[in-house]
């Protein structure tokens, strides 16, 4: 039996009700879904992931630290690479996890790191188990799932907590890479670089690569145009206009993730107003608080 709520009007992004329409619901679902549009800085990181992924086994595998401002696209790139490398149904390797992605614990905690990796592997474990037991389980499971690259995101969290525990967590990450002979990528904000500066050896081992914010440029305009094209609006937006692209750049503060979020919301506004275009008038109606203002409000 159909759920009656599915046929009730929904509240749109602008606050007014929109009638139920399977076509409209499908369009809005596609707009809100993650997507990747090629851009130079993103392609550089994806090529680095691929280089690490294809690297032959060596006693000291190469590792990287990828850092960027919050919501500047690093996590989206990691998830895209993991998705692209995950064998699909029908593939002989279906069920394997060649790329394992997890988040660092919210503070420097060795057991928290082990738990995060085990959760990423969908492995059963006892929270109360000894750290050595979890370490042994990880050393067994990662080869079993065919892991070739381990990505640990939000490593800037390790700045919270005791310095000696931070050292233990970092040494454990390095040892995991050495033991299994697979590369490891640490990711985080620019504060993550401070985490690895605590040890010259770790600083040398985890080669840093930064993802810069966008400058206001023709390349940014091309990125915006490509992204909006993927949203399938019925009318073309004029991204040759420096004023329009400049306003989008200011609103998103040059951040990739914020630009994508802003454009997706603007596309919803364009659809719900019936104009099907992103222009100055559409941006006037977008409910938007700039990233720096959100951070100030949270203090």
N, C-alpha and C positions, 0 to 999 in steps of 0.2 A: 504494500500500500504506500502511495506517495505521501511524503510529509507535507502537510498543508502550508508550512512556513515557506516552502520553496516557491510558492505561487503568490506570496505577498510582496508588495512594493519594498524595495531596499533603499537605505539611505546612501546617497552618493557622497563623493568626496567634498562636495560643496554644501552638504547638510540638508539638501532637499531630496524628496523621495523620487526614485526612478522606477518605472514599471518593470515587472518581470519580463525578460525576453531571453530565451536561450542563446540567441546570437550575441546580444549585448553582454550577457554573463560570460560567454566564452571569450569575447574580445577583452574584457576587463581581466579575466584570469590570465590570458596570454601577456597582457601588458604588465601585470604584477609579477610574472614569473621571471626568474633569473635568466640573463642572456649575456653573451660575450660578444663584443664588437672589437675587431682588431685595432690595436694602436701600438705605436713603437715601443713604449716603455713596458707594456704588457707582454709584447712578443719577446722582448729581451729576457724577461723572467721565465716565460714558458720555455724558451730555448735552453735556459740554464737548468730548469727542471729536467728537460729531456736529456741534456748532457749528463747530469748526475744519474738519471735513471738508467742510461745505457752504459755507464762506466763499468769496466770490468772489476772483478773483486781484487782488492789490494789490501795489505795489512793496515794502512791508514787511509780509509776512503776520504775523498774530498767532501767538505761540508760547507754550507753557506748560512749566513745570517741575512735575511731579507727584512729590511725595515722601511717604514713609511709612516706618515701621519695617519691617525685614525680615519677609517673610511676612505682610504685612498686606493683600494682595489687589491691589496695583497691577498686577503683571504679568498676573494672571488677567484683569483688566479690559481691559488692552490686547489680549490674545490673543482675548478674546471679541469685542471690537469689530472686530478684523481679520477674524476668522472670519465675523462677520455681514455685513461689507462685501465679502467675496470672492465674485465671481460664481460661481454653481454651474453644473454642466454643463447645457447647454440654454439658458443665458442668452447673448444675443448678445455680452456682454462677457467670456464665459468665457475664462480664460487671462490676464486682466489682474490687476494687483496694486494696487488703489486705496489700500490701506493697507500700507506697508512697515515691518516691525518688525525691529529688530536689537539686539544688545548692544554697548555700548561696549567697547573693548579692555580687557584687565586692568590697564593702566596708560596714562598719557597718551602716545598714539602716533598720529600722523596717518595713517600707512600702515595701522595696525591698524583705524582707523575706516573707511577706504575699503574694506579687505578685508571687514569685517563687513557693510557695505552691499551689496557685490557678492555675498557669500554669500547674503544675504537675498533677492537677486534671482535666485539660482541661475545666476549669470552666470559663464562661464569667464574666468579671469584668470591672469596670471603673477605669482607672489609677488615676483619680482625686477623687475617693471615699475616704471618711474619713477612717483612720486606724481602728477605732472601727467597722465600717461597714464591712471591710474586715475580721477582727478578728471574728465577728459574723458569716460571711459566711463560714469561715474555720471550726468553731466549729460545724456548721450544716452539711457541706459537708463531712468531714472526717468520721463521723459515717455512713452517708448515703451510702458511697462507701465501707463500711465494713473495714476501715483501722484498722490494728492491729499493724503496725510498721511504723514509720516515720523515714526516713533517710535524713539527711541534709549534703551534701558533701561540700568540700572546705570551711570549717568554719575558716580556717586560714585567709580568706579574711577579717574577722572581726577585724583583727589587724589594718586594714586601716580605719581611721576615728576617730571620737571623742570618748574618753573613756566612756562618759555618754551614748552615743547612743549604744556602744557595750554592756554595762550593760543592757540596755533596750531590746536589741535583745536576749541576753542570758536568761534574766528573762522571756521573752516571750516564748522561746523554752521550758523552764522548766514548765511554767504555762500551756502551750499547752498539755504537757505530763500529768500533774496532772489533768487538767480539763477533758480530754478525757480518762484518765486511760489507755493510751497505751505507750509502751516504745518508746524512741527516741534515735537514733544513730547519733552522730555527727562524721564527718569524715574530715580528712585533712592531711596536711603535719605535720612534727614535730613541726612547729610553732603553730599548733592548740593547743598543750598542754599549751602554754603560754596564750592562750585565756581563758582557764578554770582555770588557776592559779590565775586569778584576784579576785576570790571569793572562800573561803574555802568551802562554801556550794555547789557551782557548781562543784568544784574539787572532792568532796565526792560523789556527785550525779552521775556524768559522769565518771564511772570507765574507766581508760585508758588501751588500749591494743595496743601495737605496732606490726607492721609487719616488721621484720628485712630484710635486704638485704641477699641474698644468700652468704654463704661462698663457697669457692671452695672445693667441697666435692663430695662423691659418690651420695648423695641425689640430688645434682644439676645435675649431669650427668644423673641420672634416669629421672629427670624432663625434661631435654632436649630431651632425647631419646623418652619419651612418647609424647612430643609435636610434634617432627618431624614425628613420626609414624602417627599422626593424619593428617599430610599434604599429605599423600598418594603418596610419591615419589616412582618411580618404582624400584630404587636400594637402598639397605640398607646402612645407614651411620654407621661408626664405632665409637660409643660414649664410647667404652671402652678405647679409646685413651685419656690419660690425657692431652696431648698437645692440641688436638682438643677442648676438653671441656674447658680447661683452656683459650684458645684463645677466645672462645665464652663468657666465664665469664668476661674476661677483656674488651672485646668490649662492652658488655652490662652493665659493672660495677656492676654486681651482682643484677640488678633490674629485677623483674619478667616481667613487661610490656615491658621493653627494650629487654629482652631475646626473648620474643614472637615475637616482631616486627622484630628483627634481623633474627630470624630463618625463618619467613615467607618471608622476602625479599630474603634470601639465597635460599629458596625453589624455588622462581620465577627464580632466576639466574640459578639454577640447571636445571630447565625445559627448559629455553630459550637457554641454551648452549647445551642441549641435553644430559647432563651427568646424570641428575636425582639423584644427590647425594649431600650431604653437607659434604665437607671435606676442607682441607686447600686451595686447588686450587679454590674451589667455594667461600670461604670467601675472597680470594684475589680480587675477582671481585665484591664483594658486595659494592655498594655505601653507605658508612656509616661514620657518624661523631659521636664520642663518646658523651654521655650525658653531661659530664663535659665540653667538648670543645664547645658544643652548648650553654651552659650557659655562658661561658666566652665570646663567640662571641656576645651574646645578651646584654652584659653590655655596 
